[in-house]
Amino acid sequence: MKPAPERHLVEARLTFDAFFAADYRAVVGLAAVLCGDRAVAEELAQEAFVAAFRRWETVGTYDDPGGWVRRVVANMATSVWRSRLREASALARLRSRQQPAAELSAVDSDFWAGVRRLPRRQTQCVALHYLEDRPVDEIAAVLGIASSTVRVHLHQGRIALARMLGEREEDDHDGR
């Protein structure tokens, strides 16, 4: 007689939980050595254990499930390392082409601080429009949204910014 499916999953989970508790710290340590970043190492270890959990009916039967998880972490760490090298190379190419950023005045600084307080899409649309002087259609292409949606975000962003900046001006006149 087979155990009820629910009981089988509970038993598998308990076995996985014991495996996780026993190996997690060591796997994070391995990942940290391989990628050089503790936070990334924890993410890699968690992803590897999630993959093991999803395949636990198979991985749990291996002679060394910890070896399987470590191989997954090693492969992911290699991918992270390659990605970082590509990013560093791309950033170096961009830096060589860019002109130094202009310093912002205090007024500009306040304006952009207000922009950063807007909802994400409004912030993106306003920044692309006013900082990079992009037309609505280009912004739509960059963000992968409709031009009409860009116009709505720009409109709502302008209204919110006017309120934010207007409130500051009123506060200044009140002596606060």
C-alpha positions in Angstrom: 0.0 0.0 0.0 1.3 3.4 -1.0 1.3 6.3 1.4 -1.2 9.0 0.8 0.2 11.7 -1.6 0.0 14.4 1.1 2.0 12.2 3.5 4.6 11.4 0.9 5.1 15.2 0.2 5.4 15.9 4.0 8.0 13.1 4.3 9.9 14.4 1.3 9.8 18.0 2.7 11.1 16.9 6.1 13.9 15.1 4.4 14.6 18.1 2.2 14.4 20.5 5.2 17.0 18.4 7.1 19.3 18.4 4.0 18.9 22.2 3.6 19.7 22.8 7.3 22.8 20.6 7.1 24.2 22.0 3.8 23.0 25.6 3.4 25.9 27.4 5.2 28.5 25.4 3.4 26.9 26.0 0.0 26.7 29.7 0.7 30.4 29.6 1.6 31.3 27.9 -1.6 29.3 30.4 -3.6 30.9 33.3 -1.8 34.4 32.0 -2.7 33.4 31.4 -6.3 31.7 34.8 -6.9 33.3 37.0 -4.3 30.1 38.6 -3.0 28.2 37.3 0.0 24.8 38.7 -1.0 25.1 37.2 -4.5 26.3 33.9 -2.9 23.2 33.7 -0.7 21.0 34.3 -3.8 22.9 31.6 -5.7 22.6 29.1 -2.9 18.9 29.8 -2.5 18.3 29.3 -6.2 20.2 26.0 -6.1 18.2 24.8 -3.2 15.0 25.8 -4.8 16.0 23.8 -7.9 16.8 20.8 -5.6 13.5 21.1 -3.9 11.6 21.2 -7.2 13.4 18.0 -8.2 13.6 16.5 -4.7 12.0 13.2 -5.7 15.0 12.6 -8.0 17.8 14.6 -6.2 16.9 13.2 -2.9 17.7 9.7 -4.2 21.2 10.6 -5.2 24.2 9.3 -3.2 25.3 12.9 -2.7 22.5 15.5 -3.1 24.8 18.1 -1.7 27.2 17.5 -4.6 24.4 18.1 -7.0 23.5 21.4 -5.3 27.2 22.4 -5.2 27.5 21.7 -9.0 24.4 23.9 -9.6 26.0 26.7 -7.5 29.3 26.4 -9.3 27.6 26.6 -12.7 25.5 29.6 -11.6 28.6 31.3 -10.1 30.4 30.9 -13.4 27.4 32.5 -15.2 27.4 35.4 -12.7 31.1 35.9 -13.2 30.8 36.0 -17.0 27.9 38.4 -16.7 29.9 40.7 -14.5 32.8 40.7 -16.9 30.4 41.5 -19.8 28.9 44.3 -17.7 32.3 45.7 -16.7 33.4 45.7 -20.3 30.3 47.4 -21.5 30.5 50.1 -18.8 34.2 50.7 -19.7 33.2 51.2 -23.3 30.4 53.6 -22.3 32.6 55.6 -20.0 35.1 56.2 -22.8 32.3 57.6 -25.0 30.5 59.7 -22.4 31.0 63.3 -21.6 31.2 64.3 -17.9 27.8 64.9 -16.3 26.8 68.5 -15.8 26.5 69.6 -12.2 23.0 70.2 -11.1 22.0 73.5 -9.4 20.1 73.4 -6.1 16.8 74.1 -8.0 17.6 71.2 -10.5 18.5 69.0 -7.6 15.1 69.7 -5.9 13.3 69.1 -9.1 15.0 65.7 -9.7 14.5 64.7 -6.1 10.8 65.3 -6.8 10.9 63.3 -10.0 12.4 60.4 -8.0 9.4 60.5 -5.7 7.0 59.9 -8.6 5.7 56.4 -9.4 8.3 54.4 -11.4 6.9 54.8 -14.9 6.2 58.5 -14.4 9.8 58.9 -13.2 11.1 57.1 -16.2 9.0 59.1 -18.7 9.8 62.4 -17.1 13.6 61.7 -17.0 13.7 60.5 -20.6 11.7 63.5 -21.7 13.3 66.3 -19.8 16.8 65.0 -19.1 17.5 63.3 -22.5 15.1 65.5 -24.5 13.5 62.4 -26.1 10.1 62.7 -27.9 7.1 60.7 -26.8 7.5 58.0 -29.5 11.1 57.4 -28.6 10.3 57.1 -24.9 7.5 54.6 -25.8 10.0 52.5 -27.8 12.6 52.6 -25.0 10.1 51.6 -22.3 8.1 49.2 -24.5 4.8 51.0 -23.8 2.3 52.8 -26.0 2.9 56.5 -26.9 -0.5 57.3 -25.4 0.7 55.7 -22.1 3.8 57.9 -22.2 1.7 61.0 -22.7 -0.5 60.0 -19.7 2.6 59.4 -17.5 4.1 62.7 -18.5 0.9 64.6 -17.8 0.4 62.9 -14.4 4.0 63.4 -13.6 3.8 67.2 -14.4 0.7 67.6 -12.2 2.4 65.8 -9.3 5.6 67.8 -9.7 3.7 71.0 -9.8 1.9 70.1 -6.6 5.2 69.0 -4.9 7.0 72.2 -6.0 4.0 74.4 -5.3 3.7 73.0 -1.7 7.3 73.9 -1.1 6.8 77.5 -2.4 3.7 77.9 -0.1 5.6 76.5 2.8 8.5 79.0 2.2 6.0 81.9 2.1 4.4 80.8 5.4 7.9 80.9 7.0 7.9 77.1 7.7 
